[in-house]
Amino acid sequence: MKVPVTKASRFEPAPVIRPTVVNLSTDRDSSVDMSKETSESVMKTYEILEKIGSIPFYHFITDPNSFARTVENLFYVSFLIRDGRVKIFIPKIAEATNELYIEAVLDEDEIDHKAPSDLNQMVLGMTPKIWRKTIEKYKIETAFLDLS
């Protein structure tokens, strides 16, 4: 079976679209600003922990009005944990419930001289569902950590 061949119609050339020019200096400046803002928030978080001592971990990071702010608080705390400036632990008073507590590490020697075998890591997931369950379980009514 033969398929009829038709003459190709003439197409108009497409208009030329130029890519958007990216100003790298502005992007670098905003990146530096965000990095500076993160560093300041991390330090504020540490200073708050220094003043209050130990506190239940989820009470410290959870904002019952904002999932995003809770994740942000967890982000700032993660830097402090990585640097050995804070520790997460289960105190004797909470052994029955396995409730995590957080506190600042005040002894500079303890920060500087940790052996790799003394360091532990954990992965903590935070989803909107976990966030809501955390608020219910620990009866969190107000945000403790307010960096605004």
N, C-alpha and C positions, 0 to 999 in steps of 0.2 A: 504494500500500500504506500502510495506516494503522498507525502505531506506537502501542501502548497507552500511555496516560498514567497514571502512578501518583501517588498523593498523596505529597508531599514529607514525609519523616520529620523530626521535630524533632531538632535537634542541640543538644547541651549546649554552652554557651559555653566556650571554651578558657580555661585558667587564665591569669591575668595574669603575665607574666614581665618583671621589671624588669631593665634593663641593669645591668651591673656598673659600680659607681662607680669611676672612675679618679682616683687621688690624684696630681694634676699635680706637686705639690711633691716627692713621692718620685721620680717619673719624671725630673724635672729634676735632682735630686740624683744619681741613678744615672748620668745622662748626663754630668754634670760629673765624677763619679768616674771614669767610663770615659775621658773626655777627658784628665783629669789622669794616669791610668795610662798612656795612650798617649804623652803628652808625656814622661813619665819614662822609658818604654822607648826612645823615640826618642833621648833624651839619653844613656842608658846605651850604646846602640848606637854613637853618635858617639864617646863616650869610649873605648870598646874600639878603634875604628878609629884614633883618635888615638894610642893606645899602640902598636899593632902595625904601623902603616904600611900598605903595600899587601899585599893577600892575594887569591888567586883568588876571584872573586865567588861562584861556586857553592859553594865550600868554606865561605865565610863565612855564607851564608844557609841552606844545606841542613841539615836535621836528618834523618838517615837513619832515625830511629825514629818520626818524626811529620810527616806531610804538612801537617797543620794548623799546626804550629809553623813549618814552612818558609814557608808562606804568610804567617803573622804576621810573620816576620822580613823577608820581602820588603816587606810593608806598612810596617814601620818605616823600612826603607832608602829607600823611595819618598819619604818626607817629607824625608829628608836630601838626596836627589838634587834634589828640587824646590826646596829652599832653597839649593842650591849648596854645601852643607856637605861633601858627598862627591862623588867623581867615579868614573865607570866608564870604563875605557880598556883598550887592548890594548898592553902593554909590548913593547919590542923582543924580549925573551926569549921571548915567546909569539906572535910574529907568524906563525910557521909553523902553529900550531894555532888561531889566532884566539881564544884563551882570554881571557875578560874578567877584569879585576882591578878591585878597588875600594880606594879609600883616602880618608882624610879630607883635606879642603882646610884647611890650617892657616893660610894667609895671608889675613887678613881683607880685604886690598885685592882679592884675587882673588875673594872672595865678593861684596863690595859693588859692584864695578865691571864686572861682566860685561855686555857688550853683547848685545842680543837675538840678533844674528847669531852669537855665540859659543855659544849654548845649543842643544843638540840634545835631542830626546826620542826615546824608543823605547817600544814596547809589548812587555812580556815576559809570555808566558802561562805559567801553571804549573798543570798538571793532574796527577792521580795518575800517569798514564802517563809524562809528562815528568819528574816527580819521581823515579820509579823508574829511568828511563834516566840521569838526572843522577847518581844514586848509583852506578850501574854504571860509567858513563863515567869519572867522576872518582875512582872507588874511595873514596868517602866512608864512613868507618866510624864516626866519632863526630861529634856536633854541636859546632861551634865556638862558635856564638853561643848562650849560655844565659842568658836574662834572668830566670829564676825565682829 
